[in-house]
Amino acid sequence: MIRKVGAVVAGVVVAGVVIGLAETAAHGALSGDGVFAVVCGAQGLGAAVGGGLAAKLGGSGVLGWVVAAVLLGLSLMNVFSFAHPVWFVPVVVVALGAGGRLGIALATRRRA
């Protein structure tokens, strides 16, 4: 159980670092909707890396989905904190789901 909790925590932390780095770069180089588009991509990348890490460390793809769900909750808190474009919420939900799925698939695939 401790291994699984640690895997989720590690996945969320790594995802946060990936997302934070991408968002920092976007805010420094872009403005307007371009920033939000990069943030959506960063969310997907963070879910892929964090979800994959959690699935690999914990030995279960379910843990990757837990990381993606935590990221979704944090993203929704962010959306309610300040104004976002209308298109942002559905796009980020898809990005988190797709990123989580990709990370889990890569982490749990079997080698032939």
Contacts in CASP RR format, 6 or more apart in sequence:
PFRMAT RR
TARGET T0000
AUTHOR 0000-0000-0000
METHOD contacts of the structure
MODEL  1
MIRKVGAVVAGVVVAGVVIGLAETAAHGALSGDGVFAVVCGAQGLGAAVG
GGLAAKLGGSGVLGWVVAAVLLGLSLMNVFSFAHPVWFVPVVVVALGAGG
RLGIALATRRRA
3 57 0 8 1.000
3 58 0 8 1.000
4 58 0 8 1.000
4 60 0 8 1.000
4 63 0 8 1.000
6 57 0 8 1.000
6 58 0 8 1.000
7 53 0 8 1.000
7 54 0 8 1.000
7 55 0 8 1.000
7 56 0 8 1.000
7 57 0 8 1.000
7 58 0 8 1.000
7 59 0 8 1.000
7 63 0 8 1.000
8 54 0 8 1.000
8 63 0 8 1.000
8 64 0 8 1.000
8 66 0 8 1.000
8 67 0 8 1.000
8 70 0 8 1.000
10 50 0 8 1.000
10 53 0 8 1.000
10 54 0 8 1.000
10 57 0 8 1.000
11 49 0 8 1.000
11 50 0 8 1.000
11 51 0 8 1.000
11 52 0 8 1.000
11 53 0 8 1.000
11 54 0 8 1.000
11 57 0 8 1.000
11 64 0 8 1.000
11 67 0 8 1.000
12 50 0 8 1.000
12 54 0 8 1.000
12 67 0 8 1.000
12 70 0 8 1.000
12 71 0 8 1.000
14 46 0 8 1.000
14 49 0 8 1.000
14 50 0 8 1.000
14 53 0 8 1.000
15 46 0 8 1.000
15 47 0 8 1.000
15 49 0 8 1.000
15 50 0 8 1.000
15 51 0 8 1.000
15 67 0 8 1.000
15 71 0 8 1.000
16 46 0 8 1.000
16 71 0 8 1.000
18 42 0 8 1.000
18 45 0 8 1.000
18 46 0 8 1.000
18 49 0 8 1.000
18 50 0 8 1.000
19 39 0 8 1.000
19 42 0 8 1.000
19 43 0 8 1.000
19 45 0 8 1.000
19 46 0 8 1.000
19 71 0 8 1.000
20 42 0 8 1.000
22 38 0 8 1.000
22 39 0 8 1.000
22 41 0 8 1.000
22 42 0 8 1.000
22 45 0 8 1.000
23 38 0 8 1.000
23 39 0 8 1.000
23 42 0 8 1.000
25 38 0 8 1.000
26 34 0 8 1.000
26 35 0 8 1.000
26 38 0 8 1.000
26 39 0 8 1.000
26 42 0 8 1.000
27 35 0 8 1.000
30 38 0 8 1.000
33 85 0 8 1.000
36 84 0 8 1.000
36 85 0 8 1.000
36 88 0 8 1.000
39 88 0 8 1.000
39 92 0 8 1.000
40 88 0 8 1.000
40 91 0 8 1.000
40 92 0 8 1.000
40 95 0 8 1.000
41 95 0 8 1.000
43 71 0 8 1.000
43 75 0 8 1.000
43 92 0 8 1.000
43 95 0 8 1.000
43 96 0 8 1.000
44 95 0 8 1.000
44 96 0 8 1.000
44 97 0 8 1.000
44 98 0 8 1.000
44 99 0 8 1.000
44 100 0 8 1.000
45 99 0 8 1.000
46 71 0 8 1.000
46 99 0 8 1.000
47 67 0 8 1.000
47 68 0 8 1.000
47 71 0 8 1.000
47 95 0 8 1.000
47 96 0 8 1.000
47 97 0 8 1.000
47 98 0 8 1.000
47 99 0 8 1.000
47 100 0 8 1.000
47 103 0 8 1.000
48 99 0 8 1.000
48 100 0 8 1.000
48 102 0 8 1.000
48 103 0 8 1.000
48 106 0 8 1.000
49 103 0 8 1.000
50 64 0 8 1.000
50 67 0 8 1.000
50 100 0 8 1.000
50 103 0 8 1.000
51 63 0 8 1.000
51 64 0 8 1.000
51 65 0 8 1.000
51 67 0 8 1.000
51 68 0 8 1.000
51 99 0 8 1.000
51 100 0 8 1.000
51 103 0 8 1.000
51 104 0 8 1.000
51 107 0 8 1.000
52 61 0 8 1.000
52 64 0 8 1.000
52 67 0 8 1.000
52 100 0 8 1.000
52 103 0 8 1.000
52 104 0 8 1.000
52 106 0 8 1.000
52 107 0 8 1.000
53 67 0 8 1.000
53 107 0 8 1.000
54 61 0 8 1.000
54 63 0 8 1.000
54 64 0 8 1.000
54 66 0 8 1.000
54 67 0 8 1.000
55 61 0 8 1.000
55 63 0 8 1.000
55 64 0 8 1.000
55 103 0 8 1.000
55 104 0 8 1.000
55 107 0 8 1.000
55 108 0 8 1.000
56 107 0 8 1.000
56 108 0 8 1.000
57 63 0 8 1.000
59 108 0 8 1.000
61 104 0 8 1.000
61 107 0 8 1.000
61 108 0 8 1.000
64 100 0 8 1.000
64 103 0 8 1.000
64 104 0 8 1.000
64 107 0 8 1.000
65 100 0 8 1.000
65 104 0 8 1.000
67 100 0 8 1.000
68 96 0 8 1.000
68 97 0 8 1.000
68 99 0 8 1.000
68 100 0 8 1.000
71 96 0 8 1.000
72 93 0 8 1.000
72 96 0 8 1.000
75 92 0 8 1.000
75 96 0 8 1.000
76 89 0 8 1.000
79 88 0 8 1.000
79 89 0 8 1.000
END
